[in-house]
Amino acid sequence: MTQPMDPKLQELLDKQEIGEVIQRYCRTLDWLDEEGQASCYWPDAQIEYGFFTGAAKDFLPVVMETERSLARRWHMLSQPLIRFHSPTSASSECYGIFGGGRQQEDGSIAGDMIGGRYLDEWEKREEEWRIFARTYILDWKSPLASQPLFEPDPDFPLPTFKIDAGGHPRYREL
């Protein structure tokens, strides 16, 4: 007979799982992994992003098309503050920074850096946590001009990947 898990230990494990979904959300947007992005939300989750209000199943094609239209995208979310309502229900808030750019007519890449916060409601179904409702709040926006191009720069020799479709050779299952 197995002993029940200590509730505080279970809460720590659940916080870790929720944090990993938040990281997967960022990563799958940046690498254009549609299946991975879908795994962050329950299909019936309610989404409010300003430019979109509705169910996650309808949001995913819209957000992925938006991300594919960018020459470069980068999402980072902070560690979330999480409050549990029950063993299968939680709320969280975290801050996010997004940078993205489109190829300009002159070949350069320019775009915006955006800061905001994510207000999420979570549900655990069959031992899996996913977002059940999300509201995004935009706090600020700043232009980003002259982003690095895709060719090597001898003055700043770091790799720059062109990720314009899912299945990039450097994308790894984690």
N, C-alpha and C positions, 0 to 999 in steps of 0.2 A: 504494500500500500504506500503510495506517495503522499508526502505531507504537502499541505497547501503552501504556496509561496507567500513569503512575508509581503504584505501590501506595499510597504515602502520600496522593497526591491522590485516588485512588479511595476510600480510607478516609474522608477528609474529606467527600467527596460522599455516601457512605453514611451518615455521622453526621448530615449535614444532612437526608437523607431520613427517617431514623428520628425525628429531632427534629420534623419536620413531621407525621409520623403521630401523635406524642404531642400536638401542638397541635390536630390535627384531632379527636382523641379528645375533648378537652375541649370544643371548639367545637361539635361535632355533638351532644353531650349537651345543652349549654345551649340550642341552637336547635332541639332535637328533630328532627334530621336523621337518620332511620333509615338511609338508604342510605349517607350519609357515615360513620356509626358502624360499619356493617358493613364498610366499606372499611379499617378499622383492623386487623382480625383476619383470619387465614385461617379459613374456615368450620370446619375441623377443629381449631382452636386449643383448648387445654385451659385453662379458666378456674377459678380458686379465689378466690371473694369472701366466703367465710363463709356468706352467705345463699344462695349458688349455687355448685355445683361441677359442671362438665360442659363440653360443647363450645360454642364461641362461637356457632354457629348457633342453639343453644337458649338461650343467655344473652341474646342481643340482644332478643328480645321481652320478656323479664323486666325487663331494665334500662331499656328504653324505656318500659314501662308504669310502672315506679317513677318515672322522671323526669317523665312526663306527669302523675302524681298530685300533683306539687309546684306550688305557685303561682309559685315562683321557684327557680332553681337556678344555681349558679356553680361551675365547676371550674377549678382552675389547677394545673398541674404544673410542677415545676422543670426546669431543663435536666438531661438525663439524663447519668449516667456510663455510658459504653458500652465494652464489651470485645468485640472480634471474635475468634471462634474459627476462622473461615475466611472466604473471600469471600462466603459465603451464610449465615452463622450468627453471631449475636451475642447477648450478654446485656446488659441495662441495669437500672439502678435510678434512680428519681427520687422526689422527695417530692411530695405532693399535698395541696391544701387544697380542701375542698368546703364550700359554704354553701348551704343550701336551706331552704325554708319552705313550710308549708301554710296555707291560709286557715283561720282560727279561726272559731268560732261568732259572735264579736262583730265579724267582718269584718277583724280585724287579721291579720297574717302573722307566724308564729313558727316556728322550726325549730332547726336545729343547725349548728354549724361543726365540721367533722371534719378531722383531719389524719392522714395515713398515708403509706405508701410503696408503690410499684408495682415489683415484681420481674418483669421481662419477659424472655422468650426470643424472639428474632427469627429469621425465615427470609426469605431473598430468593429468590423464585420468578419466573422470567421477568422479571428486572430490576426487581422490585417488592418492597420491604420491608414486611412486616406482622408483627403479633404472632402468635407461634406458641404461647406459653404465658404466662399472667399469674397472679401471686399478689398479692393486695392484703393489706397488713398495716395494721390500724388502730392508730394510736399514741395518739390522744386525741380527745375529743369535748367540746364546750362549747355550752350553749344560746344561741340567738339569739332574743331577744324584740323585739317592736316594729320589725319591718322596714318600710321605706317601702311605702306602698300604691301603687296604680296611678294615682292622681289627682295632678296637679301640686301641689307643696308650695311656697307662696310664700316660706317661710323657707329652703328648700333647693331651688332651681329647676333640678333636673337631670331629664332624662327617665327614666321608669321604664316599661319595656315589659312588657306582659302577653304572655308566650310560653306558650301552653297547647296548641299544636299545631304540627306542622311547617309550613313554608311561610310563615313570618312575612314581611311585606313588607320589613323591614329586613335580612333575611338575604341575603347576597351569596355567590355562588360565588367562592371564592378558590383 
